[in-house]
Amino acid sequence: MNTRTLTMPKPSTTTHNTFRIQGTDGIRREVMLSSHPSMKELTPQEAFLKKGVITDLFMEQYAYAHVQTVLKERSSPTRPVFAVAWDPRDIEGKFNEAVVRGIRKAGADAHVLGIAPTPLAPLYVQFANADGGFMVTASHNPKDQNGIKIFLAHRGMKLLPENDVALTRALMDTPSLVNKPLKGKRIDRHDAATNLFLRFSLDPENSWVDDPARFKNITLVVDPACGALTGIAAAVFRRAGFGKVIEVNTHMDGHVNVNSGVADLEGHRTISPQAIAARSGAFRKHRAVVKLFQLGRKHRTEIQNGKRRVTAAVFDADGDRFYRLDYDPFHDQLTVSSGDETAYLQAAYLLAKHPDRYRNAAYIHTVESDLNTGIAAGKLGLKRQLSAVGDKWILYRIAMMAAHTRIQSLPAKQKAPLQKKLKALQADGRFDVAQFEALEKEIDRVSSGTPSDISLPFAVGSEETGHNITLGWLDTQVGGRVPVFCGNGLKSALNTFAATESLMQNKPAKRYYSVLAKPFAPGFKATLYSYYVRQPGFHHNSPVWKQVLAAIRKQAKQLGFTCKTVHFEEDPDMLYVAMTSADGREAAVFVRNSGTENKIGVNLRGAKPSAKALNTVGEATLRLLMQSLKDSVHPLYAVEQDLLQRMVTKPLAAPKANEDSVQRVLREMGKQGLTRLTPKGFVLTPRGKWYIEG
């Protein structure tokens, strides 16, 4: 392993000419040990930038650089503490322990939570008044990837762009740590942290479960995706009163998100029996889906009579995302509730339960949501806010709201200068958590109350992908009770079940499943993907960006739409085109690089009558991106080409060998719409034929 430091890369042309290595939520890549022969001549930073992989030494340096950055600004005389947790994908623990070493070498104590869900990291940080927290995970990504999410001491927030930039600079200046001694302690806090999470989850103010008897007739399938919620979620549901809890996908062997979890459910509103057909069903190996059909059919008459419900709570490997599945006995199919549907149901419950508290409160959703979600929330009596992708931006808006609300409660003389500072912060556009922290400390100095005394005008924050955020209450180590906000799959699940059983407890079974299928009038929503791409080729005003924008405008005009490009300061490299039809229907096409995987997406949103036009625009846009950005040097590109070529003349039989790269590429070719599975094997779709012939 080469131990020299790396020269700083040239700055990006976006966001104040700064360079940062983080995506939507921290860092996430394929992993490889530093001892691998291909890493021999590379520093950890070079391995990341040139080879696109995260090594164990890179993780150590990343953790070290962040801790050092925090400690430089720290003035407390107490010993610095950082929490660290992980999901189960790293069986040997070499990447997990690298993060622990990085913390300790930087001079802080590592409070090791071990295998724990992502929301426990910010909860523990605020419980213990720690200096920050690390979650080692690649979330819903395949098991061959890993990464790090960071949580800050201030409100448990995630890094914003300016914080990403500062950390990237510190990382690039960090030399080899191989010979650096350990200074901090390694302290095992797994049991204490797990008990904290159980207490938090079962607190009625957090779970919304005021009558456990409501759940006694529910048979619940729990799918933790062989991840961090294994054992924990099922235990919580049992203690919350669910009649029968059946856990699937519980093997802690590193095979997270394989035939399990939420990722495979994205884009589906229903799952038909054909989807579990033995040879060609897309969900034939998804254990939660198969189990739900088995149980639903077994108890179909009871479910139709309203005497039983058969449902599922599906999570991802790190436990911050939740999708709900319900067996519909009247159509013999599963209803899929994503973050949009679950958030809407939660909002409806809050308004029904506490109308004075939540009327005109904020409903924050990201651009990935169905456009009708926000419209429907507005009809409930909430104020819709549209955010860039990533729950960090929902947390940002909550922090902004908290500062504003606290300032408004002050006397006029104290209020005026702080209002001016808040407006300056909003106009600054640098997105730095330290600015919020400094402002709130000023508010603390002049306020007689505490942050927990303020009632925020906030109801629900939501991402379509299943990250939902609602107010939680945490009892801290020193005895206080503070409000907390974080994406929490288990809390979202409990809240959703509490909402539906409260709102619809007296509805006939047929009406119950009808409402679940359409809690609000849905619009049209689709996302088209291209994997294995040169992501740096698509950014604000790049040649490909300009080509795509011109193509969208041309297609939209031909189809009778007017266009307006909308700039999101939080995500300047996202191309967002708002479209309006001649009869006033709103629609949107937006293109953005994934911040969590090597892919780019064309997102289509609008009213259902606009579906045909949006699909036309989307298909043309996707094909242009595939032509322009496919990365021929990506190792999986060659696998993709080989598999597609083999399908040109005849169907490709499903591989018997469990070769990870082949299985992964087959899944991702399906997500790109290049192939589909038939009883005879995998075959090319029209898009696949166009792609391989071109």
C-alpha positions as CSV (number, residue, x, y, z in Angstrom):
1,M,0.0,0.0,0.0
2,N,1.4,3.4,-1.0
3,T,1.2,5.8,1.9
4,R,1.8,9.2,0.1
5,T,-0.9,11.9,0.3
6,L,-3.0,12.9,-2.6
7,T,-3.0,16.2,-4.5
8,M,-6.4,17.9,-4.2
9,P,-8.5,17.2,-7.4
10,K,-9.6,20.2,-9.5
11,P,-12.7,21.9,-8.1
12,S,-16.1,21.1,-9.5
13,T,-17.9,23.9,-11.5
14,T,-20.9,23.8,-9.2
15,T,-21.8,25.2,-5.8
16,H,-19.1,27.9,-5.1
17,N,-16.4,26.0,-7.1
18,T,-16.1,23.3,-4.4
19,F,-15.2,19.7,-4.5
20,R,-16.9,17.0,-2.4
21,I,-16.9,13.2,-2.6
22,Q,-20.2,12.6,-0.8
23,G,-23.4,11.7,-2.6
24,T,-27.0,12.2,-1.4
25,D,-26.2,10.6,2.0
26,G,-22.5,10.3,2.8
27,I,-20.2,7.9,0.9
28,R,-21.2,4.6,-0.7
29,R,-19.2,2.4,-3.1
30,E,-18.1,-1.1,-3.8
31,V,-15.5,-2.2,-1.2
32,M,-12.1,-3.8,-1.3
33,L,-9.5,-4.5,1.3
34,S,-6.3,-2.3,1.1
35,S,-4.3,-5.6,1.0
36,H,-5.7,-6.5,-2.4
37,P,-3.0,-6.6,-5.1
38,S,-4.9,-4.1,-7.3
39,M,-4.6,-1.5,-4.4
40,K,-0.8,-1.9,-4.0
41,E,0.3,1.4,-5.6
42,L,-2.7,3.5,-4.5
43,T,-3.4,5.7,-1.5
44,P,-6.8,5.1,0.0
45,Q,-7.9,8.4,-1.6
46,E,-6.7,7.4,-5.0
47,A,-8.5,4.0,-4.7
48,F,-11.7,5.9,-4.1
49,L,-11.2,8.5,-6.9
50,K,-9.5,6.4,-9.5
51,K,-10.9,3.0,-9.0
52,G,-14.2,3.9,-7.4
53,V,-13.8,1.6,-4.4
54,I,-13.8,2.1,-0.6
55,T,-11.0,0.4,1.2
56,D,-10.7,-0.3,4.9
57,L,-7.9,2.3,5.2
58,F,-10.1,4.9,3.4
59,M,-12.8,4.4,6.0
60,E,-10.3,4.8,8.8
61,Q,-9.0,8.1,7.2
62,Y,-12.6,9.3,6.6
63,A,-13.6,8.8,10.2
64,Y,-10.3,10.3,11.4
65,A,-10.7,13.4,9.2
66,H,-14.2,14.1,10.4
67,V,-13.4,13.7,14.1
68,Q,-10.4,16.0,13.6
69,T,-12.6,18.6,11.9
70,V,-15.0,18.5,14.8
71,L,-12.4,18.6,17.5
72,K,-10.7,21.7,16.0
73,E,-13.9,23.7,16.7
74,R,-14.6,22.0,20.1
75,S,-14.3,24.0,23.3
76,S,-15.7,21.6,25.9
77,P,-13.3,20.3,28.5
78,T,-15.0,16.9,28.6
79,R,-13.6,13.9,26.8
80,P,-14.8,13.7,23.1
81,V,-17.2,10.9,22.2
82,F,-18.4,9.6,18.9
83,A,-20.9,6.8,18.5
84,V,-20.4,4.2,15.7
85,A,-22.9,1.5,14.5
86,W,-23.2,-0.7,11.5
87,D,-25.4,-3.1,9.6
88,P,-24.5,-6.8,9.3
89,R,-23.0,-6.8,5.8
90,D,-19.3,-6.7,6.9
91,I,-19.1,-10.2,8.4
92,E,-15.4,-10.0,9.2
93,G,-15.7,-6.5,10.6
94,K,-12.6,-5.1,8.9
95,F,-14.4,-2.0,7.6
96,N,-16.4,-1.5,10.8
97,E,-13.3,-1.7,12.9
98,A,-11.5,0.7,10.6
99,V,-14.0,3.4,11.4
100,V,-13.5,2.7,15.2
101,R,-9.8,3.0,14.7
102,G,-10.1,6.3,12.9
103,I,-12.2,7.7,15.7
104,R,-9.7,6.6,18.3
105,K,-6.6,7.7,16.4
106,A,-8.1,11.1,16.1
107,G,-8.3,11.4,19.9
108,A,-11.9,10.6,20.7
109,D,-13.6,7.7,22.5
110,A,-15.6,5.4,20.3
111,H,-18.9,4.3,21.8
112,V,-19.5,1.2,19.8
113,L,-23.2,0.4,19.3
114,G,-22.4,-2.6,17.0
115,I,-25.1,-3.9,14.7
116,A,-27.8,-1.3,15.1
117,P,-30.3,0.5,12.8
118,T,-29.3,3.9,11.4
119,P,-31.8,6.0,13.4
120,L,-30.2,4.7,16.6
121,A,-27.0,6.6,15.7
122,P,-28.5,10.1,15.9
123,L,-30.7,9.1,18.8
124,Y,-27.7,7.9,20.8
125,V,-25.8,11.0,19.9
126,Q,-28.5,13.2,21.4
127,F,-29.1,10.8,24.3
128,A,-25.5,10.8,25.4
129,N,-24.7,14.4,24.3
130,A,-22.0,12.9,22.0
131,D,-19.9,14.9,19.5
132,G,-21.3,13.0,16.6
133,G,-22.0,9.5,15.2
134,F,-21.1,7.2,12.3
135,M,-23.2,4.6,10.6
136,V,-21.3,2.1,8.5
137,T,-23.8,1.0,5.8
138,A,-24.6,1.1,2.2
139,S,-28.3,1.1,3.1
140,H,-30.5,-0.6,0.4
141,N,-27.5,-1.1,-1.9
142,P,-26.2,-4.5,-2.8
143,K,-24.1,-6.4,-0.3
144,D,-20.9,-5.9,-2.2
145,Q,-21.0,-2.2,-1.3
146,N,-20.6,-0.3,1.9
147,G,-20.3,3.3,3.1
148,I,-20.6,5.8,5.9
149,K,-23.4,8.1,7.0
150,I,-22.4,10.8,9.5
151,F,-24.6,12.5,12.1
152,L,-23.7,15.7,13.8
153,A,-24.2,16.7,17.4
154,H,-26.6,19.6,16.6
155,R,-30.1,18.0,16.4
156,G,-28.5,14.8,15.0
157,M,-28.5,16.5,11.5
158,K,-26.6,15.1,8.5
159,L,-23.8,16.9,6.8
160,L,-24.9,19.6,4.4
161,P,-22.8,20.6,1.3
162,E,-20.4,23.0,3.1
163,N,-19.8,20.3,5.8
164,D,-19.1,17.8,3.0
165,V,-16.6,20.2,1.4
166,A,-14.8,20.7,4.7
167,L,-14.6,17.0,5.3
168,T,-13.4,16.3,1.8
169,R,-10.6,18.8,2.1
170,A,-9.6,17.4,5.5
171,L,-9.6,13.8,4.0
172,M,-7.5,14.8,1.0
173,D,-4.9,16.3,3.4
174,T,-4.8,13.3,5.7
175,P,-1.6,11.2,5.4
176,S,-1.3,7.5,6.2
177,L,-2.5,6.6,9.6
178,V,-1.0,3.1,9.6
179,N,1.6,3.9,12.3
180,K,-0.5,6.4,14.2
181,P,-1.3,5.2,17.8
182,L,-4.7,4.8,19.3
183,K,-5.5,7.6,21.7
184,G,-9.2,7.1,22.5
185,K,-11.0,4.2,24.2
186,R,-13.2,1.6,22.6
187,I,-16.3,1.4,24.8
188,D,-19.0,-1.2,24.1
189,R,-22.5,0.4,24.3
190,H,-24.5,-2.1,22.3
191,D,-26.8,-3.3,25.0
192,A,-27.4,0.1,26.4
193,A,-28.1,1.5,22.9
194,T,-30.5,-1.3,22.0
195,N,-32.5,-0.8,25.2
196,L,-32.6,2.9,24.4
197,F,-34.0,2.1,20.9
198,L,-36.6,-0.2,22.4
199,R,-37.8,2.4,24.9
200,F,-37.9,5.1,22.3
201,S,-39.9,2.9,19.8
202,L,-42.4,1.7,22.4
203,D,-43.0,5.2,24.0
204,P,-46.7,5.9,23.1
205,E,-45.8,9.5,22.0
206,N,-43.4,8.0,19.4
207,S,-45.3,4.9,18.4
208,W,-48.8,6.5,18.5
209,V,-50.0,3.2,19.9
210,D,-52.6,4.2,22.5
211,D,-54.5,0.9,22.4
212,P,-52.5,-2.2,21.6
213,A,-55.8,-4.2,21.4
214,R,-56.3,-2.6,18.0
215,F,-53.5,-4.8,16.6
216,K,-54.6,-8.2,18.1
217,N,-56.2,-9.4,14.8
218,I,-53.2,-8.5,12.7
219,T,-50.8,-11.2,11.3
220,L,-47.7,-9.3,10.5
221,V,-44.7,-10.4,8.4
222,V,-41.5,-8.6,9.3
223,D,-38.8,-8.4,6.6
224,P,-35.6,-6.7,8.0
225,A,-33.7,-7.6,4.8
226,C,-31.2,-9.6,6.8
227,G,-30.1,-6.3,8.2
228,A,-29.8,-4.2,11.4
229,L,-33.5,-4.5,12.5
230,T,-33.3,-8.3,12.6
231,G,-34.8,-9.4,15.8
232,I,-35.4,-5.9,17.0
233,A,-38.4,-4.9,14.9
234,A,-40.2,-8.2,15.5
235,A,-39.7,-7.8,19.2
236,V,-41.1,-4.3,19.2
237,F,-44.2,-5.3,17.1
238,R,-44.9,-8.2,19.5
239,R,-44.7,-5.8,22.5
240,A,-46.8,-3.3,20.7
241,G,-49.7,-5.8,20.6
242,F,-49.7,-7.4,17.2
243,G,-51.5,-10.7,17.3
244,K,-49.0,-12.8,15.4
245,V,-45.6,-11.7,14.2
246,I,-43.6,-13.8,11.6
247,E,-40.1,-12.7,10.8
248,V,-38.4,-13.7,7.5
249,N,-35.0,-12.9,6.0
250,T,-33.1,-13.1,9.3
251,H,-29.8,-14.7,8.3
252,M,-27.0,-12.5,9.7
253,D,-24.5,-13.8,7.1
254,G,-23.9,-10.5,5.2
255,H,-26.4,-11.2,2.4
256,V,-28.4,-8.0,3.1
257,N,-31.0,-6.8,0.6
258,V,-30.9,-10.1,-1.4
259,N,-34.5,-11.2,-2.3
260,S,-35.6,-9.1,0.6
261,G,-36.2,-5.5,1.7
262,V,-37.7,-2.4,0.1
263,A,-35.5,-1.8,-2.9
264,D,-37.2,-4.4,-5.1
265,L,-40.6,-2.9,-4.2
266,E,-39.9,0.5,-5.6
267,G,-42.1,1.5,-8.5
268,H,-44.8,-1.1,-7.6
269,R,-48.3,-0.2,-6.3
270,T,-49.6,-3.8,-6.5
271,I,-48.1,-7.2,-6.8
272,S,-50.1,-9.8,-8.6
273,P,-50.0,-13.6,-8.2
274,Q,-48.1,-13.9,-11.5
275,A,-45.2,-12.1,-9.8
276,I,-44.5,-15.2,-7.6
277,A,-44.8,-17.7,-10.5
278,A,-42.1,-20.4,-10.0
279,R,-40.0,-19.7,-13.1
280,S,-40.8,-16.2,-14.3
281,G,-42.1,-14.2,-11.4
282,A,-40.2,-11.1,-10.5
283,F,-40.9,-11.7,-6.8
284,R,-40.7,-15.5,-6.8
285,K,-37.6,-15.3,-4.4
286,H,-38.7,-12.4,-2.3
287,R,-39.6,-14.2,0.9
288,A,-41.8,-11.5,2.4
289,V,-43.9,-11.3,-0.7
290,V,-44.3,-15.1,-1.1
291,K,-45.1,-15.5,2.7
292,L,-47.7,-12.8,2.5
293,F,-49.5,-14.5,-0.4
294,Q,-49.4,-17.9,1.5
295,L,-50.8,-16.4,4.7
296,G,-53.3,-14.2,2.9
297,R,-54.8,-17.1,0.9
298,K,-54.8,-19.3,4.0
299,H,-56.9,-16.8,5.9
300,R,-58.7,-15.2,3.0
301,T,-62.3,-15.7,4.3
302,E,-61.4,-14.3,7.7
303,I,-59.8,-11.3,6.1
304,Q,-62.8,-10.7,3.9
305,N,-65.0,-10.8,7.0
306,G,-62.8,-8.2,8.7
307,K,-61.8,-10.7,11.5
308,R,-58.1,-10.7,10.5
309,R,-55.6,-8.6,8.5
310,V,-52.5,-10.0,6.9
311,T,-49.8,-7.4,6.3
312,A,-46.1,-6.8,6.2
313,A,-43.5,-4.3,7.4
314,V,-40.5,-4.3,5.0
315,F,-37.3,-2.5,5.7
316,D,-33.8,-2.0,4.2
317,A,-30.5,-3.2,5.6
318,D,-29.9,-0.2,7.9
319,G,-33.5,0.2,9.0
320,D,-34.3,3.8,8.0
321,R,-36.7,2.9,5.2
322,F,-40.1,1.3,5.4
323,Y,-42.7,0.0,2.9
324,R,-46.0,-1.6,3.8
325,L,-47.5,-4.6,2.1
326,D,-51.1,-5.7,2.5
327,Y,-52.8,-8.8,1.2
328,D,-56.1,-7.7,-0.5
329,P,-58.5,-10.7,-0.3
330,F,-60.9,-9.2,-2.7
331,H,-58.4,-9.1,-5.6
332,D,-55.9,-11.8,-4.5
333,Q,-53.0,-9.3,-4.7
334,L,-50.7,-7.3,-2.6
335,T,-51.0,-3.5,-2.1
336,V,-47.7,-1.7,-1.8
337,S,-47.6,1.5,0.2
338,S,-44.4,3.5,-0.4
339,G,-43.3,6.6,1.5
340,D,-45.9,8.6,-0.3
341,E,-48.9,6.6,0.9
342,T,-47.6,6.0,4.4
343,A,-46.8,9.6,4.9
344,Y,-50.2,10.7,3.8
345,L,-51.9,8.3,6.2
346,Q,-49.7,9.5,9.0
347,A,-50.6,13.1,8.2
348,A,-54.3,12.3,8.1
349,Y,-54.0,10.6,11.5
350,L,-52.2,13.6,13.1
351,L,-54.9,16.0,11.8
352,A,-57.7,13.7,13.0
353,K,-56.1,13.2,16.4
354,H,-54.7,16.8,17.0
355,P,-56.5,19.2,14.6
356,D,-55.5,22.4,16.4
357,R,-51.9,21.3,16.8
358,Y,-51.4,20.3,13.1
359,R,-53.7,22.5,11.0
360,N,-51.6,24.5,8.6
361,A,-48.4,22.6,9.7
362,A,-45.8,21.7,7.1
363,Y,-45.9,18.6,4.9
364,I,-42.5,18.3,3.4
365,H,-41.9,15.9,0.5
366,T,-39.1,15.6,-2.1
367,V,-39.4,15.9,-5.8
368,E,-39.4,12.1,-6.2
369,S,-42.9,12.0,-4.7
370,D,-46.1,11.7,-6.7
371,L,-47.1,15.3,-7.4
372,N,-50.6,14.5,-6.1
373,T,-49.2,13.6,-2.6
374,G,-48.6,17.2,-1.7
375,I,-51.8,18.4,-3.3
376,A,-53.7,15.8,-1.3
377,A,-51.9,16.9,1.9
378,G,-52.9,20.5,1.2
379,K,-56.6,19.4,1.0
380,L,-56.2,17.9,4.4
381,G,-55.2,21.3,5.8
382,L,-51.4,21.1,5.7
383,K,-48.9,23.4,4.0
384,R,-47.0,21.6,1.2
385,Q,-43.3,22.2,0.8
386,L,-41.2,20.6,-2.0
387,S,-37.6,19.6,-1.2
388,A,-34.6,18.3,-3.1
389,V,-33.9,14.5,-2.8
390,G,-32.4,13.3,0.5
391,D,-33.9,13.3,4.0
392,K,-31.0,15.7,5.0
393,W,-32.9,18.4,3.1
394,I,-36.1,17.6,5.1
395,L,-34.0,17.9,8.3
396,Y,-32.6,21.2,7.0
397,R,-36.1,22.6,6.5
398,I,-37.1,21.4,10.0
399,A,-34.0,23.1,11.5
400,M,-34.8,26.3,9.6
401,M,-38.4,26.1,10.9
402,A,-37.2,25.5,14.5
403,A,-35.0,28.6,14.4
404,H,-37.8,30.7,12.9
405,T,-40.4,29.5,15.4
406,R,-38.1,30.1,18.4
407,I,-37.2,33.6,17.2
408,Q,-40.9,34.5,16.7
409,S,-41.6,33.6,20.4
410,L,-39.1,36.3,21.6
411,P,-39.9,39.9,22.6
412,A,-39.6,42.4,19.7
413,K,-36.4,43.9,20.9
414,Q,-34.6,40.6,21.0
415,K,-36.4,39.2,17.9
416,A,-35.3,41.8,15.3
417,P,-31.5,41.2,15.2
418,L,-32.0,37.4,15.2
419,Q,-34.5,37.6,12.4
420,K,-32.0,39.5,10.4
421,K,-29.4,36.8,11.0
422,L,-31.8,34.1,10.0
423,K,-32.7,35.9,6.7
424,A,-29.0,36.3,6.0
425,L,-28.5,32.6,6.7
426,Q,-31.3,31.7,4.3
427,A,-29.9,34.0,1.6
428,D,-26.4,32.8,2.0
429,G,-26.9,29.5,0.1
430,R,-23.9,27.7,1.7
431,F,-25.8,25.1,3.6
432,D,-23.7,24.7,6.7
433,V,-25.0,23.0,9.9
434,A,-22.6,25.1,12.0
435,Q,-24.6,28.2,11.0
436,F,-27.7,26.8,12.5
437,E,-25.9,25.7,15.6
438,A,-24.4,29.2,16.1
439,L,-27.8,30.9,15.6
440,E,-29.6,28.6,18.0
441,K,-26.9,29.2,20.7
442,E,-27.6,32.9,20.3
443,I,-31.3,32.2,20.7
444,D,-30.5,30.1,23.8
445,R,-28.8,33.1,25.4
446,V,-31.8,35.4,25.1
447,S,-34.6,32.9,25.5
448,S,-36.1,32.0,28.8
449,G,-37.5,28.7,27.5
450,T,-35.9,25.6,25.9
451,P,-36.2,24.3,22.3
452,S,-38.6,21.6,23.6
453,D,-41.0,24.3,24.7
454,I,-41.6,25.4,21.1
455,S,-44.4,23.7,19.1
456,L,-43.1,23.4,15.5
457,P,-45.6,23.9,12.7
458,F,-44.4,20.6,11.2
459,A,-46.4,17.4,10.6
460,V,-44.6,14.9,8.3
461,G,-41.5,14.8,6.1
462,S,-41.4,12.2,3.4
463,E,-39.4,10.6,0.7
464,E,-41.2,8.3,-1.8
465,T,-38.4,5.7,-1.1
466,G,-39.7,5.2,2.4
467,H,-37.7,7.7,4.6
468,N,-40.5,9.3,6.7
469,I,-39.8,11.8,9.5
470,T,-42.2,12.8,12.3
471,L,-41.7,14.3,15.7
472,G,-40.2,12.0,18.3
473,W,-39.4,12.5,22.0
474,L,-36.2,11.3,23.6
475,D,-35.3,11.0,27.3
476,T,-31.7,11.9,27.6
477,Q,-28.9,10.6,29.8
478,V,-29.0,13.6,32.0
479,G,-32.8,13.5,32.5
480,G,-34.2,15.9,30.0
481,R,-36.8,15.2,27.3
482,V,-36.0,16.6,23.9
483,P,-37.7,16.6,20.4
484,V,-35.8,14.5,17.8
485,F,-36.2,14.2,14.1
486,C,-34.7,11.4,12.0
487,G,-35.6,8.9,9.2
488,N,-36.7,5.9,11.2
489,G,-38.3,2.9,9.4
490,L,-39.6,1.2,12.6
491,K,-41.2,4.4,13.9
492,S,-42.8,5.0,10.5
493,A,-44.2,1.4,10.5
494,L,-45.7,1.8,13.9
495,N,-47.1,5.2,13.0
496,T,-48.6,3.9,9.8
497,F,-50.3,0.9,11.5
498,A,-51.6,3.1,14.3
499,A,-52.9,5.5,11.7
500,T,-54.8,3.0,9.6
501,E,-56.3,1.1,12.6
502,S,-57.4,4.4,14.2
503,L,-58.8,6.0,11.0
504,M,-60.5,3.0,9.6
505,Q,-61.3,0.7,12.6
506,N,-65.0,0.8,11.8
507,K,-64.8,0.6,8.0
508,P,-66.0,-2.6,6.3
509,A,-63.1,-4.8,5.0
510,K,-63.8,-4.0,1.4
511,R,-63.6,-0.3,2.1
512,Y,-60.5,-0.7,4.2
513,Y,-58.5,-2.3,1.4
514,S,-59.9,0.2,-1.1
515,V,-58.6,3.1,1.0
516,L,-55.2,1.4,1.4
517,A,-55.0,1.0,-2.4
518,K,-55.7,4.7,-2.9
519,P,-55.4,6.8,0.2
520,F,-55.3,9.8,-2.1
521,A,-56.1,10.2,-5.8
522,P,-52.7,9.1,-7.3
523,G,-51.1,10.7,-10.3
524,F,-48.7,9.2,-12.8
525,K,-45.2,8.3,-11.5
526,A,-42.4,6.5,-13.2
527,T,-38.6,6.4,-13.0
528,L,-36.3,5.2,-15.8
529,Y,-32.7,4.2,-15.0
530,S,-29.4,3.7,-16.7
531,Y,-26.7,1.9,-14.6
532,Y,-22.9,1.9,-15.0
533,V,-22.6,5.4,-16.2
534,R,-20.0,8.2,-16.2
535,Q,-21.8,10.3,-13.6
536,P,-19.4,13.3,-13.7
537,G,-20.5,13.8,-17.3
538,F,-23.9,15.1,-16.2
539,H,-23.9,18.3,-14.2
540,H,-25.3,21.8,-14.5
541,N,-24.6,23.1,-18.0
542,S,-22.4,20.2,-19.1
543,P,-22.7,19.2,-22.8
544,V,-24.9,16.2,-21.9
545,W,-27.1,18.4,-19.6
546,K,-27.7,20.9,-22.5
547,Q,-28.5,18.1,-24.9
548,V,-31.0,16.5,-22.5
549,L,-32.6,19.8,-21.8
550,A,-33.0,20.6,-25.5
551,A,-34.4,17.2,-26.1
552,I,-37.0,17.5,-23.3
553,R,-38.1,20.9,-24.5
554,K,-38.4,19.7,-28.1
555,Q,-40.4,16.6,-27.2
556,A,-42.6,18.5,-24.7
557,K,-43.4,21.2,-27.3
558,Q,-44.4,18.6,-29.9
559,L,-46.8,17.1,-27.3
560,G,-48.4,20.4,-26.4
561,F,-46.6,21.3,-23.2
562,T,-44.9,24.5,-22.2
563,C,-41.7,24.1,-20.2
564,K,-39.9,25.9,-17.4
565,T,-36.6,24.9,-15.9
566,V,-36.6,25.0,-12.1
567,H,-33.4,25.5,-10.2
568,F,-33.0,23.8,-6.8
569,E,-30.2,25.5,-4.8
570,E,-29.8,22.4,-2.7
571,D,-29.2,20.2,-5.7
572,P,-27.9,22.4,-8.5
573,D,-26.9,19.5,-10.8
574,M,-30.4,18.1,-10.9
575,L,-32.2,19.1,-14.2
576,Y,-35.8,19.8,-13.3
577,V,-38.3,20.7,-16.0
578,A,-41.8,21.7,-15.0
579,M,-44.3,21.2,-17.7
580,T,-47.9,22.5,-18.2
581,S,-50.3,21.1,-20.7
582,A,-52.7,23.3,-22.8
583,D,-55.5,22.5,-20.4
584,G,-53.5,23.3,-17.3
585,R,-52.3,19.9,-16.1
586,E,-49.0,20.1,-14.2
587,A,-46.2,17.6,-14.9
588,A,-42.5,17.3,-14.4
589,V,-39.5,15.6,-15.9
590,F,-36.3,15.7,-13.8
591,V,-32.9,14.0,-14.4
592,R,-30.3,13.5,-11.7
593,N,-27.4,11.3,-10.8
594,S,-28.1,8.9,-8.0
595,G,-26.2,9.9,-4.9
596,T,-26.2,6.3,-3.6
597,E,-25.6,4.1,-6.6
598,N,-23.8,4.3,-10.0
599,K,-26.9,5.2,-12.0
600,I,-28.8,8.1,-13.4
601,G,-32.5,8.4,-13.4
602,V,-35.2,10.1,-15.5
603,N,-38.1,10.8,-13.2
604,L,-41.6,11.4,-14.7
605,R,-44.4,12.9,-12.6
606,G,-47.8,14.3,-13.4
607,A,-51.5,13.7,-13.8
608,K,-52.6,10.3,-15.2
609,P,-53.9,11.8,-18.5
610,S,-50.3,13.0,-19.1
611,A,-48.8,9.5,-18.7
612,K,-48.5,8.7,-22.4
613,A,-46.8,12.1,-23.2
614,L,-44.5,11.7,-20.2
615,N,-43.5,8.2,-21.2
616,T,-42.6,9.5,-24.7
617,V,-40.4,12.2,-23.3
618,G,-38.9,9.8,-20.7
619,E,-38.0,7.1,-23.2
620,A,-36.3,9.6,-25.6
621,T,-34.4,11.1,-22.6
622,L,-33.3,7.8,-21.3
623,R,-32.0,6.6,-24.6
624,L,-30.0,9.8,-25.0
625,L,-28.4,9.3,-21.6
626,M,-27.6,5.7,-22.4
627,Q,-25.9,6.8,-25.6
628,S,-24.0,9.6,-23.9
629,L,-23.0,8.3,-20.5
630,K,-22.7,4.5,-20.4
631,D,-19.2,3.8,-19.0
632,S,-17.4,1.2,-21.1
633,V,-14.6,0.8,-18.5
634,H,-17.0,0.0,-15.6
635,P,-16.4,-3.6,-14.7
636,L,-20.1,-4.4,-14.7
637,Y,-20.6,-2.8,-18.1
638,A,-18.7,-5.7,-19.7
639,V,-20.9,-8.2,-17.8
640,E,-24.0,-6.4,-19.0
641,Q,-22.8,-6.4,-22.6
642,D,-22.0,-10.1,-22.5
643,L,-25.4,-11.1,-21.0
644,L,-27.3,-8.9,-23.5
645,Q,-25.5,-10.4,-26.5
646,R,-26.3,-13.9,-25.3
647,M,-30.0,-12.9,-25.4
648,V,-30.0,-11.7,-29.0
649,T,-30.6,-15.1,-30.5
650,K,-32.4,-17.0,-27.7
651,P,-33.6,-16.6,-24.1
652,L,-30.9,-16.7,-21.4
653,A,-31.6,-19.4,-18.8
654,A,-31.4,-18.1,-15.2
655,P,-27.9,-18.9,-14.0
656,K,-27.7,-21.8,-11.6
657,A,-24.4,-20.6,-10.1
658,N,-24.8,-17.9,-7.5
659,E,-22.2,-15.6,-9.0
660,D,-22.7,-12.2,-7.4
661,S,-21.8,-10.0,-10.3
662,V,-24.0,-11.9,-12.8
663,Q,-27.0,-11.9,-10.4
664,R,-26.6,-8.3,-9.7
665,V,-26.3,-7.3,-13.3
666,L,-29.4,-9.3,-14.2
667,R,-31.4,-7.5,-11.5
668,E,-30.1,-4.1,-12.7
669,M,-30.8,-4.8,-16.4
670,G,-34.3,-5.5,-15.3
671,K,-34.5,-2.2,-13.5
672,Q,-33.2,-0.5,-16.7
673,G,-36.0,-2.1,-18.7
674,L,-33.5,-3.8,-21.0
675,T,-34.7,-7.4,-20.1
676,R,-37.6,-9.3,-18.7
677,L,-37.9,-12.7,-17.2
678,T,-40.2,-15.3,-19.0
679,P,-40.8,-19.0,-18.3
680,K,-38.1,-19.7,-20.9
681,G,-35.5,-17.4,-19.4
682,F,-34.4,-13.7,-19.7
683,V,-35.3,-12.0,-23.0
684,L,-34.7,-8.6,-24.5
685,T,-37.3,-5.9,-24.3
686,P,-37.8,-3.4,-27.2
687,R,-35.5,-1.0,-25.3
688,G,-33.0,-3.8,-24.8
689,K,-33.0,-4.6,-28.5
690,W,-32.5,-0.9,-29.4
691,Y,-29.7,-0.7,-26.9
692,I,-27.7,-3.8,-28.0
693,E,-28.2,-3.1,-31.7
694,G,-27.1,0.5,-31.3
